[in-house]
């Protein structure tokens, strides 16, 4: 049975949360889905109900997901008049996305919406059977809360919790989002050719993909293996190898996801950073499968003649440092 679900997105990195949700749904449903509507802080997508759990098990930049009831303006509740709730009690919760609808009296809104739903269901603010969320953005979007993600997503795998770590490593939620944006399926191969401390391959293996790690620094490959063992995860393959040599070792990879080195403290063997990037992007299409994609994090926008740049997402970190999440496809 097909159902429409609202994805309440985290308010960061502009449209990266939206694109991650769409890419994940598309991947898990083999494209059997339809975007109903989207806007600031949300996207509504229709797909088979049985796909909800596998989709939610992958998401990193979504706050909550629930069955979509409808959208309306605060002065006109008619779009939700016929939206029935499951049997039992209910409670209403509301949230403004980034200050939207600041001039709307939220308590008055809750009273009016509550009057609509209480025609057939009783209110129970403490122990409701159903929680109805009202997301206030370009309109008010009502949905039945079904999945809520931990505010500190994946905290048990945060960088500082690993036995081998570097403080500049990606947070697990961004590593996971980067993988999801490549559209790789469960069981597919994910290569991180700058594996560092293994944050990306940890997330890939945790999502059911075949994780492959390589790096020119033997210490990084050994540390990645140590971290994978710590979490009880298996590396599908690994190698100590220079980035320019990976086409000789790896073939038909479904996705590349990596956070290449940058900064003064990074080991590069004396090679200039941009030259490493150029060599990497020349090697990637030789490694990827025909429809494979690469998600690459760099400190500035980097275009090249070897791959097509599909999207860039910018994350401000501190000072003059920003991360640019690139999504590349083969030409």
Residue pairs with C-beta under 8 A, 6 or more apart in sequence:
1 48
1 49
2 46
2 47
2 48
2 49
3 46
3 47
3 48
3 49
3 52
3 67
3 68
4 36
4 44
4 45
4 46
4 67
4 68
5 44
5 45
5 46
5 47
5 52
5 65
5 66
5 67
5 68
5 143
5 146
6 42
6 43
6 44
6 65
6 66
6 67
6 68
6 135
6 141
6 143
7 18
7 21
7 42
7 43
7 44
7 45
7 59
7 62
7 65
8 41
8 42
8 62
8 63
8 64
8 65
8 66
8 95
8 133
8 135
8 143
9 17
9 18
9 21
9 41
9 42
9 43
9 61
9 62
9 63
10 17
10 61
10 62
10 63
11 17
11 41
11 97
11 98
12 61
12 315
13 61
13 313
13 314
13 315
13 325
14 313
14 314
15 313
16 61
16 177
16 181
16 313
16 325
17 61
17 62
17 177
18 38
18 43
19 181
19 311
19 313
20 59
20 60
20 61
20 62
20 177
20 180
20 181
21 43
21 45
21 59
21 61
21 62
22 35
22 43
22 45
23 180
23 181
23 182
23 183
24 55
24 58
24 59
24 180
25 33
25 45
25 47
25 51
25 55
26 33
26 183
27 180
27 183
27 184
27 185
28 51
28 54
28 55
28 58
29 47
29 48
29 51
29 55
32 47
32 48
33 45
33 46
33 47
34 45
34 46
34 47
35 43
35 44
35 45
36 44
36 45
36 46
36 68
37 43
37 44
37 71
38 44
39 137
39 138
39 139
40 97
40 98
40 100
40 137
40 138
41 97
41 98
41 100
41 135
41 137
42 97
42 135
42 137
42 141
44 68
44 141
47 55
52 65
52 146
52 147
54 186
55 65
56 62
56 65
56 147
56 149
57 207
58 176
58 180
58 207
59 65
59 149
59 180
60 153
60 154
60 172
60 173
60 174
60 176
60 177
60 180
61 173
61 177
62 149
63 148
63 149
64 133
64 145
64 147
64 148
64 149
65 146
65 147
66 133
66 143
66 144
66 145
66 146
66 147
67 143
67 144
67 146
68 141
68 142
68 143
69 80
69 83
69 132
69 142
69 143
69 144
70 79
70 80
70 83
70 141
70 142
71 79
71 139
71 140
71 141
71 142
72 78
72 79
72 80
72 139
72 140
72 142
73 139
73 140
74 101
74 104
74 109
74 140
77 112
77 113
77 116
80 113
80 116
80 142
81 116
83 142
84 120
85 117
85 120
85 121
85 130
85 132
85 144
86 129
86 130
86 144
87 121
87 129
88 121
88 128
88 129
88 130
89 121
89 122
89 123
89 124
89 127
89 128
89 129
89 130
90 117
90 121
90 122
90 123
90 124
90 128
90 129
90 130
90 131
90 132
91 123
91 124
91 125
91 128
91 130
91 131
91 132
92 110
92 113
92 114
92 117
92 131
92 132
92 133
92 134
93 131
93 132
93 133
93 134
93 145
94 106
94 109
94 110
94 133
94 134
94 135
94 136
95 133
95 134
95 135
95 136
96 102
96 106
96 136
96 137
97 135
97 136
97 137
100 136
100 137
100 138
101 136
101 137
101 140
104 136
106 136
109 134
109 136
109 140
110 134
113 132
113 134
113 140
113 142
114 123
117 132
121 130
130 144
130 145
131 144
131 145
132 142
132 143
132 144
132 145
133 142
133 143
133 144
133 145
134 140
134 141
134 142
135 141
135 142
135 143
152 158
153 172
153 173
154 172
154 173
154 176
154 203
155 161
157 172
157 202
157 203
157 206
157 231
158 171
158 172
159 165
159 166
159 167
159 169
159 171
159 172
159 197
159 199
160 167
162 197
162 198
162 199
162 227
162 230
163 226
163 227
163 230
164 197
164 198
164 223
164 224
164 226
164 227
165 197
165 227
166 196
166 197
168 263
168 265
168 266
169 196
169 197
169 199
169 259
170 178
170 199
170 200
170 259
170 297
172 199
172 202
172 203
174 315
174 323
174 325
175 199
175 200
175 202
175 203
175 257
175 259
176 203
176 207
178 200
178 257
178 259
178 295
178 297
178 325
179 190
179 200
179 203
179 204
179 207
179 209
179 255
179 257
179 295
181 293
181 295
181 311
181 325
181 327
182 190
182 254
182 255
182 256
182 257
182 292
182 293
182 294
182 295
182 327
183 255
183 293
184 190
184 204
184 209
184 254
184 255
184 293
185 209
185 254
186 207
186 208
186 209
187 208
187 209
187 210
188 209
188 210
188 254
188 255
189 209
189 210
189 212
189 236
189 252
189 253
189 254
189 255
190 200
190 201
190 204
190 209
190 210
190 211
190 212
190 253
190 254
190 255
190 256
190 257
191 212
191 213
191 214
191 246
191 250
191 253
191 255
191 256
191 257
191 258
191 287
192 198
192 200
192 201
192 204
192 211
192 212
192 213
192 214
192 256
192 257
192 258
193 214
193 215
193 241
193 243
193 246
193 256
193 258
193 280
193 283
193 287
194 215
194 243
194 258
194 259
194 260
194 261
194 280
195 201
195 213
195 214
195 215
195 220
195 221
195 224
195 238
195 258
196 215
196 220
196 223
196 224
196 259
196 261
197 220
197 223
197 224
197 227
198 213
198 223
198 224
198 225
198 227
198 228
199 259
200 257
200 258
200 259
201 211
201 212
201 213
201 224
201 228
201 235
202 211
202 227
202 228
202 231
202 233
204 210
204 211
204 257
205 211
205 228
205 233
205 234
205 235
206 231
206 233
209 254
209 255
210 236
210 237
211 228
211 233
211 234
211 235
211 236
212 235
212 236
212 237
212 238
212 250
212 253
213 221
213 224
213 225
213 235
213 237
213 238
213 239
214 221
214 238
214 239
214 240
214 241
214 246
214 249
214 250
215 221
215 224
215 240
215 241
216 240
216 241
216 242
216 243
216 269
217 240
217 267
218 240
221 238
221 239
221 240
224 235
224 238
225 235
225 238
228 234
228 235
237 250
239 249
239 250
241 249
243 276
243 279
243 280
243 283
244 279
244 282
244 283
245 283
246 283
246 287
247 283
247 286
247 287
250 287
251 287
252 288
252 289
252 292
253 287
253 288
253 289
253 292
254 288
254 289
254 292
255 288
255 292
255 293
255 294
255 295
256 284
256 287
256 288
256 292
256 293
256 294
256 295
256 296
257 294
257 295
257 296
258 280
258 294
258 295
258 296
258 297
259 296
259 297
260 273
260 276
260 277
260 280
260 296
260 297
260 298
261 267
261 268
261 273
261 276
262 273
262 298
262 299
263 299
263 321
266 273
268 276
273 299
274 302
277 298
277 302
277 304
278 304
280 296
281 294
281 296
281 302
281 304
281 306
281 307
281 328
282 304
282 306
284 294
284 306
284 307
284 328
285 306
285 307
285 330
285 331
288 294
288 330
290 330
291 330
292 329
292 330
293 310
293 327
293 328
293 329
294 307
294 326
294 327
294 328
294 329
295 325
295 326
295 327
295 328
296 302
296 325
296 326
296 328
297 323
297 324
297 325
297 326
298 323
298 324
298 326
299 321
299 322
299 323
299 324
300 322
300 324
301 312
301 324
301 326
302 324
302 326
303 309
306 331
307 328
307 329
307 330
307 331
308 328
308 329
308 330
308 331
309 326
309 327
309 328
310 327
310 328
310 329
311 326
311 327
312 324
312 325
312 326
312 327
313 324
313 325
314 322
314 323
314 324
314 325
315 322
315 323
315 324
315 325
316 322
317 323
